[in-house]
């Protein structure tokens, strides 16, 4: 009679918890059958079992049946209905900001022109402010490619409202339009209209023909002026708490249960942290939140780093306050990326930090258990950040680059060697024919027909996660399956553009990896989440389409029929 070796038995127990055909004494809480993508080495299985919020078996259908106990185990048979997969993650977004604007501000459309802005949008925002007794007027969304051709001035905003500070950010949040009182409050203009500041480190204060600030701000000049708004009014704990439920609803409906907030101190307070803690303590938090405190180039490094460290008071199994956010430069498309070669006309972008400063900040942050989360776009900026991470950082801290537009070939290898991570806007890998033609006129040589690399990270062994940067989407979608389709095709289905930089497009499995386990790795939770494996929390999706085999042009139509978090259904499309 043949017997199983002890090694085989051990392997079977490790893989599935039991030998196929043996009944579990207590049974499982949930068993799921179907085509299951595990995100573990791209493997597919037939079923899994969940008990006490975690996977206790992952394998074939016969093995899973051993965990079914009548009257105890819920069985979901998703065979032939679509794909079962780990729930997704968003490695960098601003849902807190997006919902705050909707709550107390004004959201613009990219189609709104300057005339609409001045005659409808701003007057409407002012009426709303006067009705509610607002102490600040905030909005976002003006088109960064259209408005500069006829940029509104502070005097035009003053004609609409001169007694309440106005700040309207562009679609990406890197530029702002303000009225005179906002500049006076920030100490950039004197009450009599004379200039007090005309330069700002890491940013630009727009000037008129007489050298007087004209109401246009870019990069760190904008964040500086925003710091003088009544931010406690704009983002109180009550507003943050109300927004948390809306953020969670959007995340779960799109299939996200991991999210790293890219600028958790956007309103210069810790109210977002407090609201998340209250939600978690009430038992209502069904996703894992990473948070990042921002250090701008005009801020004091010591006190700001201390604030980032102090956010650990909010830490829990669902809240991970571990990141320090910096801007190395602006955006390549708008002319503020730190690039080499230079832009046409020998123009350089806006670097916010020297390499030595960034090296020192990295060293100090990592020494205190804080991971760097640096926005960088231009290839010269990327090289500077990589140098800082290599020379000042600890490899185990997984210091991360965000939004990367250009990378020098040698820097890919150094990223991999030093465990440097990237969170990339895979969904930005597209452009309309009109935008491509316009970019040809403004981008540096070598970047005109290129954009956001993706495949090169996989080729070089760099952990790359997906992010949407919501609400700074540049006309792109937010949901993971539209992101997946763009990453594979270089085309956004709603646009007329040609495929963009097809050499950098991903396979289906690579796209799903960037959306799942690689986000978990970025957030230091890969031992607990991000894939379907024994011992991990059961965070998974029932997707209504098999995105591994369906026509590629249909992937964007896929949606989660249900989202599960820690073994519990927390969203269902039919409910």
C-alpha positions in Angstrom: 0.0 0.0 0.0 1.4 3.4 -1.0 1.7 6.0 1.7 2.3 9.8 1.5 5.7 10.8 2.6 6.0 13.2 5.6 7.3 15.9 3.3 4.3 15.5 1.0 1.9 15.7 3.9 3.6 18.8 5.3 3.4 20.4 1.9 -0.3 19.7 1.6 -1.0 21.0 5.1 1.0 24.2 4.4 -0.8 24.7 1.0 -4.3 23.9 2.1 -4.6 23.4 5.8 -6.0 19.8 5.2 -5.7 16.9 2.9 -8.3 16.9 0.2 -11.4 15.0 1.3 -10.9 15.4 5.0 -13.5 17.3 6.9 -12.6 20.3 9.1 -14.0 19.9 12.6 -15.1 23.5 12.8 -15.5 24.3 9.1 -14.9 27.6 7.4 -16.9 30.8 7.6 -16.8 31.2 3.8 -15.8 29.1 0.8 -15.5 30.6 -2.7 -15.3 28.7 -6.0 -14.3 30.1 -9.3 -11.4 31.2 -11.4 -9.1 32.7 -8.8 -6.1 34.9 -9.6 -4.0 34.8 -6.5 -1.4 37.5 -7.4 1.1 34.9 -6.0 3.5 34.4 -9.0 0.5 34.9 -11.3 -1.0 31.6 -10.2 -4.6 30.5 -10.7 -6.5 28.2 -8.4 -10.1 27.0 -8.2 -11.2 27.9 -4.6 -10.4 29.1 -1.2 -11.8 29.0 2.3 -11.9 31.8 4.9 -12.2 31.5 8.7 -11.9 34.2 11.3 -11.2 36.8 8.5 -8.3 35.0 7.0 -7.6 32.5 4.2 -7.2 29.0 5.7 -7.1 27.1 2.4 -6.2 28.1 -1.2 -6.2 25.4 -3.9 -8.6 23.2 -5.8 -12.3 22.9 -5.5 -12.2 19.4 -3.9 -9.9 20.6 -1.1 -12.1 23.6 -0.4 -15.2 21.4 -0.1 -13.6 19.8 3.0 -14.1 23.2 4.8 -17.9 23.4 4.1 -20.0 22.7 7.2 -23.7 22.7 6.8 -25.4 25.6 8.6 -22.1 27.3 9.2 -20.3 27.9 6.0 -21.4 30.4 3.4 -20.6 29.1 -0.1 -20.2 31.5 -3.1 -19.9 29.7 -6.4 -18.5 32.2 -8.9 -17.6 29.6 -11.5 -18.0 30.9 -15.0 -19.2 34.4 -13.8 -16.0 36.4 -14.1 -12.8 36.5 -12.0 -12.0 36.2 -8.3 -8.9 38.2 -7.4 -7.3 40.1 -4.5 -8.8 43.5 -3.9 -6.8 46.4 -5.3 -4.7 49.2 -3.9 -4.2 52.8 -4.8 -0.6 53.8 -4.1 -1.1 57.5 -4.1 -4.3 59.6 -4.3 -6.0 62.5 -2.6 -9.6 61.4 -1.8 -9.4 63.5 1.3 -8.8 66.6 -0.8 -11.3 65.6 -3.5 -14.2 65.2 -1.1 -13.2 68.3 0.9 -13.5 70.4 -2.2 -16.9 69.0 -2.9 -17.9 69.7 0.7 -16.8 73.3 1.1 -15.3 74.3 -2.3 -16.0 74.3 -6.0 -15.0 71.6 -8.5 -14.4 72.8 -12.1 -14.4 70.8 -15.4 -11.4 70.7 -17.7 -13.8 72.0 -20.4 -14.5 75.2 -18.5 -12.8 78.1 -20.2 -11.5 81.4 -18.7 -14.8 83.2 -19.6 -16.9 80.6 -17.8 -14.5 80.7 -14.9 -14.9 84.5 -14.5 -18.6 84.8 -15.3 -20.0 81.7 -13.7 -17.7 79.6 -11.6 -16.1 82.2 -9.4 -19.3 84.3 -8.9 -21.1 81.0 -8.0 -18.4 80.2 -5.4 -18.6 83.7 -4.0 -22.4 83.5 -3.6 -22.0 80.2 -1.8 -19.4 81.6 0.5 -21.5 84.6 1.4 -24.5 82.4 2.1 -22.6 80.2 4.4 -20.4 82.8 6.1 -17.2 81.2 4.6 -13.8 82.6 5.6 -12.1 81.2 2.5 -13.1 80.3 -1.1 -11.4 77.2 -2.5 -11.7 75.4 -5.8 -9.9 73.1 -8.2 -9.9 72.0 -11.8 -8.9 74.7 -14.3 -7.2 73.4 -17.4 -3.4 73.9 -17.2 -3.0 73.8 -21.0 -5.8 76.2 -21.8 -5.8 78.9 -19.1 -2.2 80.1 -19.6 -3.2 81.5 -23.0 -5.5 84.0 -21.3 -4.6 83.8 -17.6 -7.0 85.5 -15.2 -5.4 88.1 -12.9 -6.0 88.9 -9.2 -7.6 92.2 -10.3 -10.2 90.2 -12.2 -10.9 88.1 -9.2 -11.0 91.2 -7.0 -13.8 92.6 -9.2 -15.8 89.5 -8.2 -14.7 89.3 -4.5 -12.1 91.4 -2.7 -12.9 90.7 1.0 -12.7 86.9 1.2 -9.5 85.1 0.2 -9.8 83.1 -3.1 -7.7 80.1 -4.1 -8.5 78.1 -7.2 -6.0 75.3 -8.0 -5.5 73.8 -11.5 -6.5 70.3 -12.4 -3.2 68.9 -11.1 -3.1 71.0 -7.9 0.3 72.5 -8.8 -0.8 76.0 -9.7 -3.2 78.5 -8.2 -5.1 81.6 -9.0 -5.7 84.0 -6.1 -7.1 87.4 -5.4 -5.3 90.3 -3.7 -6.4 89.7 -0.1 -5.0 86.2 -0.3 -1.6 87.6 -1.3 -1.8 90.3 1.4 -2.6 87.7 4.1 0.4 85.7 3.0 2.8 88.7 3.1 3.4 88.7 -0.7 1.6 92.0 -1.2 1.4 95.0 1.1 -2.2 96.4 1.6 -1.2 99.3 -0.6 -0.4 96.9 -3.5 3.3 97.1 -3.4 5.3 93.9 -3.6 6.8 92.3 -0.5 7.8 89.0 -2.1 8.5 88.3 -5.8 10.4 85.0 -5.4 9.6 81.8 -3.6 12.0 78.9 -3.2 10.6 75.9 -5.2 7.9 77.9 -6.8 6.9 80.9 -8.9 5.1 84.0 -8.0 3.6 85.4 -11.2 4.4 89.0 -11.9 2.9 91.7 -14.1 4.8 94.0 -16.4 5.6 96.2 -13.4 7.0 93.4 -11.4 4.0 93.2 -9.1 2.5 89.8 -8.2 -0.4 89.2 -10.5 -2.3 86.4 -8.7 -0.7 83.4 -10.4 1.2 80.9 -8.3 3.0 77.7 -9.1 4.4 74.8 -7.1 5.6 75.7 -3.6 4.5 79.3 -3.9 0.9 78.0 -4.0 1.2 75.8 -1.0 2.7 78.7 0.9 -0.2 81.0 0.2 -2.7 78.2 1.0 -1.2 77.9 4.4 -2.6 81.3 5.2 -6.2 80.4 4.4 -8.6 79.5 7.2 -7.7 75.8 6.9 -9.6 74.8 10.0 -12.7 76.1 8.4 -12.0 74.4 5.1 -11.2 71.0 6.7 -12.5 70.6 10.2 -12.7 67.2 12.0 -16.4 67.2 11.3 -15.9 67.7 7.6 -13.1 65.1 7.6 -15.3 62.6 9.4 -18.2 63.1 7.1 -15.9 62.6 4.1 -14.4 59.4 5.4 -17.6 57.5 4.8 -17.8 58.9 1.2 -14.1 58.0 0.6 -14.7 54.5 1.8 -17.8 54.1 -0.4 -15.9 55.1 -3.5 -12.9 52.9 -2.7 -15.0 49.8 -2.0 -17.2 50.4 -5.1 -14.2 50.5 -7.3 -12.5 47.6 -5.7 -9.9 49.3 -3.5 -9.2 48.2 0.1 -5.6 49.7 0.3 -5.0 53.4 -0.2 -2.0 55.6 0.5 -3.1 59.2 0.9 -0.5 61.3 -0.8 -0.9 64.6 1.1 -2.6 63.9 4.4 -1.8 67.3 5.8 -3.0 69.2 2.8 -5.0 71.6 5.0 -2.1 72.0 7.4 -3.8 70.1 10.3 -4.2 66.5 11.4 -8.0 66.4 11.1 -7.8 63.7 8.5 -5.9 61.5 10.9 -8.3 62.1 13.7 -11.3 61.3 11.5 -9.7 58.0 10.3 -9.0 57.1 13.9 -12.6 57.7 15.0 -13.9 55.7 12.1 -11.5 52.8 12.9 -12.3 52.8 16.6 -16.0 52.6 15.8 -15.3 49.5 13.8 -16.5 51.1 10.6 -13.2 51.1 8.6 -13.1 48.6 5.8 -9.8 49.5 4.1 -6.2 50.1 5.1 -5.1 53.7 5.0 -1.6 54.9 4.6 -0.9 58.6 5.4 1.9 61.0 4.4 2.7 64.3 6.1 4.0 66.9 3.7 7.3 68.8 3.9 7.4 71.8 1.5 10.6 73.7 0.7 9.5 76.8 2.7 8.8 74.8 5.8 11.1 74.2 8.8 12.5 70.7 8.4 12.9 69.9 12.1 9.4 70.9 13.2 7.7 69.3 10.1 9.6 66.0 10.5 8.5 66.0 14.2 4.9 66.4 13.1 5.3 63.4 10.7 6.7 61.3 13.6 3.9 62.4 15.9 1.3 61.0 13.6 2.2 57.5 14.9 -0.3 58.2 17.7 -3.0 57.4 15.1 -1.5 54.0 14.1 -3.5 50.8 14.1 -4.0 47.7 12.0 -5.9 49.8 9.5 -4.1 53.1 9.7 -0.4 53.3 8.7 1.1 56.8 9.3 4.6 56.1 8.0 5.4 58.5 5.2 6.9 61.9 4.6 5.8 63.6 1.4 8.0 66.0 -0.6 7.9 67.6 -4.0 11.2 67.3 -5.8 9.9 69.2 -8.8 6.6 70.0 -10.7 5.2 68.3 -13.8 7.0 67.7 -17.0 4.0 68.5 -19.2 3.6 72.0 -17.7 7.2 73.0 -17.8 8.1 72.6 -14.1 9.7 69.2 -14.2 13.5 69.0 -13.4 14.8 67.7 -16.7 17.8 67.1 -18.9 18.1 68.2 -21.7 16.3 71.5 -21.0 12.9 72.5 -22.3 12.8 74.4 -25.7 14.3 77.9 -25.2 16.8 76.4 -22.7 14.2 76.6 -19.9 14.6 74.5 -16.8 11.8 73.4 -14.4 11.6 74.0 -10.7 13.7 71.8 -8.4 12.6 72.3 -4.8 15.5 70.8 -3.0 19.2 70.3 -3.5 20.5 66.7 -3.6 22.4 67.2 -0.4 19.3 68.5 1.4 17.2 65.6 0.2 19.9 63.2 1.3 20.0 64.7 4.8 16.2 64.6 5.1 16.1 61.0 3.9 18.7 60.0 6.5 16.9 61.7 9.3 13.4 60.4 8.3 14.6 56.8 7.8 16.4 56.9 11.2 13.0 57.6 12.8 11.1 55.0 10.9 9.6 57.3 8.4 9.6 56.4 4.7 10.2 59.0 2.0 7.3 59.5 -0.5 8.7 62.0 -3.1 6.8 63.5 -6.0 9.3 63.6 -8.9 8.7 63.8 -12.7 11.7 64.9 -14.6 14.6 62.5 -15.3 17.2 64.9 -13.7 15.0 65.1 -10.6 14.7 61.3 -10.5 18.4 61.0 -10.6 18.7 63.4 -7.7 16.2 61.6 -5.6 17.7 58.2 -6.3 21.1 59.5 -5.3 19.6 60.8 -2.1 18.0 57.5 -1.3 21.2 55.6 -2.0 23.4 57.9 -0.1 21.1 58.8 2.8 18.5 56.1 3.1 18.0 52.6 4.4 17.1 50.0 1.8 14.6 48.3 4.1 12.6 51.6 4.3 11.3 51.2 0.7 11.7 54.9 -0.1 9.4 55.7 -2.9 9.2 57.9 -6.0 5.8 59.1 -7.2 4.5 60.0 -10.7 7.8 59.4 -12.4 7.8 60.7 -16.0 11.4 60.1 -17.1 14.1 57.8 -15.9 17.7 57.5 -17.0 18.5 53.8 -17.8 21.2 53.5 -15.1 18.8 54.7 -12.4 16.4 51.7 -13.0 19.2 49.4 -11.9 20.1 51.4 -8.8 16.4 51.5 -7.8 16.3 47.7 -7.9 19.7 47.3 -6.1 18.6 49.6 -3.2 15.0 48.5 -2.8 13.6 51.8 -4.1 10.0 51.7 -4.9 7.9 53.5 -7.5 4.2 54.4 -7.5 3.3 55.2 -11.1 0.3 56.7 -12.7 -0.3 53.8 -15.1 -3.6 55.4 -16.1 -1.7 58.5 -17.5 -0.2 56.4 -20.2 -2.3 58.0 -22.9 -3.0 61.3 -24.7 -5.4 62.6 -27.3 -4.0 63.3 -30.8 -4.4 67.0 -30.0 -2.5 66.8 -26.8 0.2 64.7 -28.3 0.7 67.4 -31.0 0.8 70.1 -28.3 3.3 68.2 -26.2 5.6 67.9 -29.1 6.0 71.7 -29.0 6.7 72.0 -25.3 8.6 68.9 -24.1 12.3 68.4 -24.0 14.1 66.3 -26.7 13.8 62.6 -26.0 10.5 63.0 -24.1 8.2 64.1 -26.9 6.9 60.7 -27.7 7.4 59.2 -24.2 5.6 59.6 -21.0 5.3 57.4 -17.9 7.4 54.2 -18.0 5.9 51.0 -16.7 7.3 47.9 -18.3 10.9 49.0 -17.6 10.3 48.7 -13.8 9.2 45.1 -14.2 12.2 44.4 -16.6 14.6 45.8 -14.0 13.0 44.2 -10.9 11.7 47.5 -9.4 8.5 47.3 -7.3 6.0 49.5 -9.1 2.5 50.1 -7.8 -0.4 51.7 -9.5 -1.9 55.0 -8.4 -4.7 57.2 -9.7 -3.8 60.5 -8.0 -7.5 61.3 -7.6 -8.8 64.0 -8.1 -5.7 65.2 -10.1 -6.6 62.7 -12.9 -5.7 64.8 -16.0 -8.9 63.5 -17.6 -8.2 59.9 -16.7 -10.4 57.4 -14.9 -10.0 56.3 -11.3 -11.1 52.7 -11.3 -8.6 49.8 -11.4 -9.9 48.1 -14.6 -9.8 51.3 -16.7 -6.3 51.8 -15.4 -5.5 48.2 -16.4 -6.7 48.7 -19.9 -4.7 51.9 -20.4 -1.6 50.3 -19.0 -2.0 47.5 -21.5 -2.9 49.5 -24.6 -1.6 53.0 -24.1 -5.1 54.2 -25.1 -8.0 55.6 -23.0 -11.2 54.2 -24.6 -13.0 57.6 -24.3 -10.3 59.4 -26.4 -9.3 59.7 -30.0 -5.6 59.2 -29.3 -3.1 56.8 -30.9 -1.5 54.2 -28.7 1.1 56.0 -26.5 4.7 54.5 -26.1 3.6 50.9 -26.7 7.1 49.6 -25.7 6.2 50.4 -22.1 2.7 48.7 -22.0 2.1 45.9 -19.6 0.7 42.4 -19.7 -2.5 41.6 -17.9 -0.7 39.9 -15.1 1.8 42.8 -14.7 -1.0 45.3 -14.5 -2.9 43.2 -11.9 0.4 42.8 -9.9 0.9 46.6 -9.9 -2.7 47.0 -8.7 -2.6 44.4 -5.9 0.5 42.8 -4.2 2.8 45.6 -5.2 0.7 48.2 -3.4 0.7 46.0 -0.4 4.5 45.8 -0.6 4.7 49.6 -0.9 2.6 49.9 2.3 4.6 47.2 4.2 1.5 44.9 4.5 2.4 42.2 1.9 2.6 39.6 4.7 -1.1 40.4 5.6 -2.7 41.5 2.3 -2.4 42.0 -1.4 -2.7 38.4 -2.6 -4.8 35.3 -1.9 -2.6 33.1 0.3 -3.0 31.1 3.5 -2.8 33.2 6.6 -3.5 36.5 4.9 -6.6 38.6 5.5 -9.4 37.7 3.0 -9.5 40.9 1.0 -10.8 40.0 -2.4 -13.1 40.9 -5.3 -15.7 39.1 -7.4 -15.2 40.8 -10.7 -18.1 40.6 -13.3 -15.7 40.0 -16.2 -12.7 37.8 -16.6 -10.1 40.5 -17.3 -7.4 37.8 -17.9 -9.1 36.6 -21.1 -11.8 39.0 -22.2 -11.1 41.3 -25.3 -8.6 43.9 -24.1 -10.9 46.7 -25.3 -13.5 45.5 -22.8 -11.4 45.4 -19.7 -12.5 48.9 -18.7 -16.1 47.7 -18.5 -15.3 45.3 -15.7 -16.5 46.2 -12.2 -16.4 44.5 -8.8 -19.8 42.7 -8.3 -18.7 42.4 -4.6 -15.8 43.6 -2.5 -14.8 41.7 0.6 -12.6 43.0 3.4 -11.3 40.6 6.1 -13.7 38.0 5.0 -16.8 40.2 5.1 -18.8 41.5 2.1 -18.5 45.3 2.4 -19.8 46.3 -1.0 -22.1 44.6 -3.5 -23.1 46.1 -6.9 -26.7 44.8 -6.5 -27.2 46.0 -3.0 
